[in-house]
Amino acid sequence: MIKLDKVTKLYNEGRPNEVAALRGVSLEIARDAVTVLKGPSGSGKTTLLSIVGCMARPTSGRVWLD
């Protein structure tokens, strides 16, 4: 199972060019579920996958992998 609770990811935090790639994302994906991430360019898909894949840390929120 993958569970995200209020995950936020900021780039350039505290700077004038700060960007929020994810804002308060909460979701739960069952172990055997087939899930599709779909959205326009710049919507945070790659950032979300990087966090779920433990390649990046969220700025805030919690991630559970089981």
C-alpha positions as CSV (number, residue, x, y, z in Angstrom):
1,M,0.0,0.0,0.0
2,I,1.1,3.6,-0.7
3,K,-0.4,6.3,1.5
4,L,0.3,10.0,1.3
5,D,-1.0,12.4,4.0
6,K,-1.0,16.1,3.2
7,V,2.2,16.0,1.2
8,T,3.7,19.3,0.0
9,K,6.8,19.8,-2.1
10,L,8.3,23.2,-2.5
11,Y,11.2,24.1,-4.7
12,N,13.4,27.2,-3.9
13,E,11.6,27.4,-0.6
14,G,11.6,30.9,0.9
15,R,12.9,32.6,-2.2
16,P,11.0,34.9,-4.6
17,N,10.9,32.1,-7.2
18,E,9.4,29.5,-4.8
19,V,7.3,26.9,-6.6
20,A,4.8,24.5,-5.0
21,A,5.0,21.4,-7.1
22,L,2.6,19.6,-4.7
23,R,0.2,21.1,-2.2
24,G,-1.5,19.0,0.5
25,V,-1.8,15.8,-1.6
26,S,-3.5,12.9,0.3
27,L,-4.1,9.6,-1.4
28,E,-4.1,5.9,-0.7
29,I,-3.3,3.2,-3.3
30,A,-3.9,-0.5,-2.5
31,R,-1.1,-3.0,-2.9
32,D,-2.5,-4.7,-6.1
33,A,-4.2,-1.6,-7.6
34,V,-3.3,-0.4,-11.1
35,T,-3.1,3.3,-10.9
36,V,-2.7,6.0,-13.6
37,L,-1.3,9.5,-13.0
38,K,-2.6,11.8,-15.6
39,G,-2.3,15.6,-15.9
40,P,-0.9,18.4,-18.0
41,S,2.8,19.3,-18.1
42,G,3.9,20.9,-14.8
43,S,1.1,19.4,-12.7
44,G,3.4,17.5,-10.3
45,K,3.3,13.9,-11.7
46,T,7.1,13.4,-11.7
47,T,7.5,15.1,-8.3
48,L,4.8,12.7,-6.9
49,L,6.5,9.7,-8.4
50,S,9.9,10.9,-7.1
51,I,8.6,11.1,-3.6
52,V,6.8,7.8,-3.7
53,G,10.0,6.2,-5.1
54,C,12.0,7.7,-2.2
55,M,14.2,9.7,-4.6
56,A,13.0,13.0,-3.1
57,R,11.7,14.1,0.3
58,P,8.5,16.0,0.7
59,T,8.7,19.5,2.3
60,S,5.9,18.5,4.6
61,G,3.4,15.7,5.1
62,R,3.9,12.0,5.5
63,V,4.5,9.0,3.2
64,W,3.9,5.4,4.1
65,L,5.0,2.4,1.9
66,D,4.0,-1.1,2.8
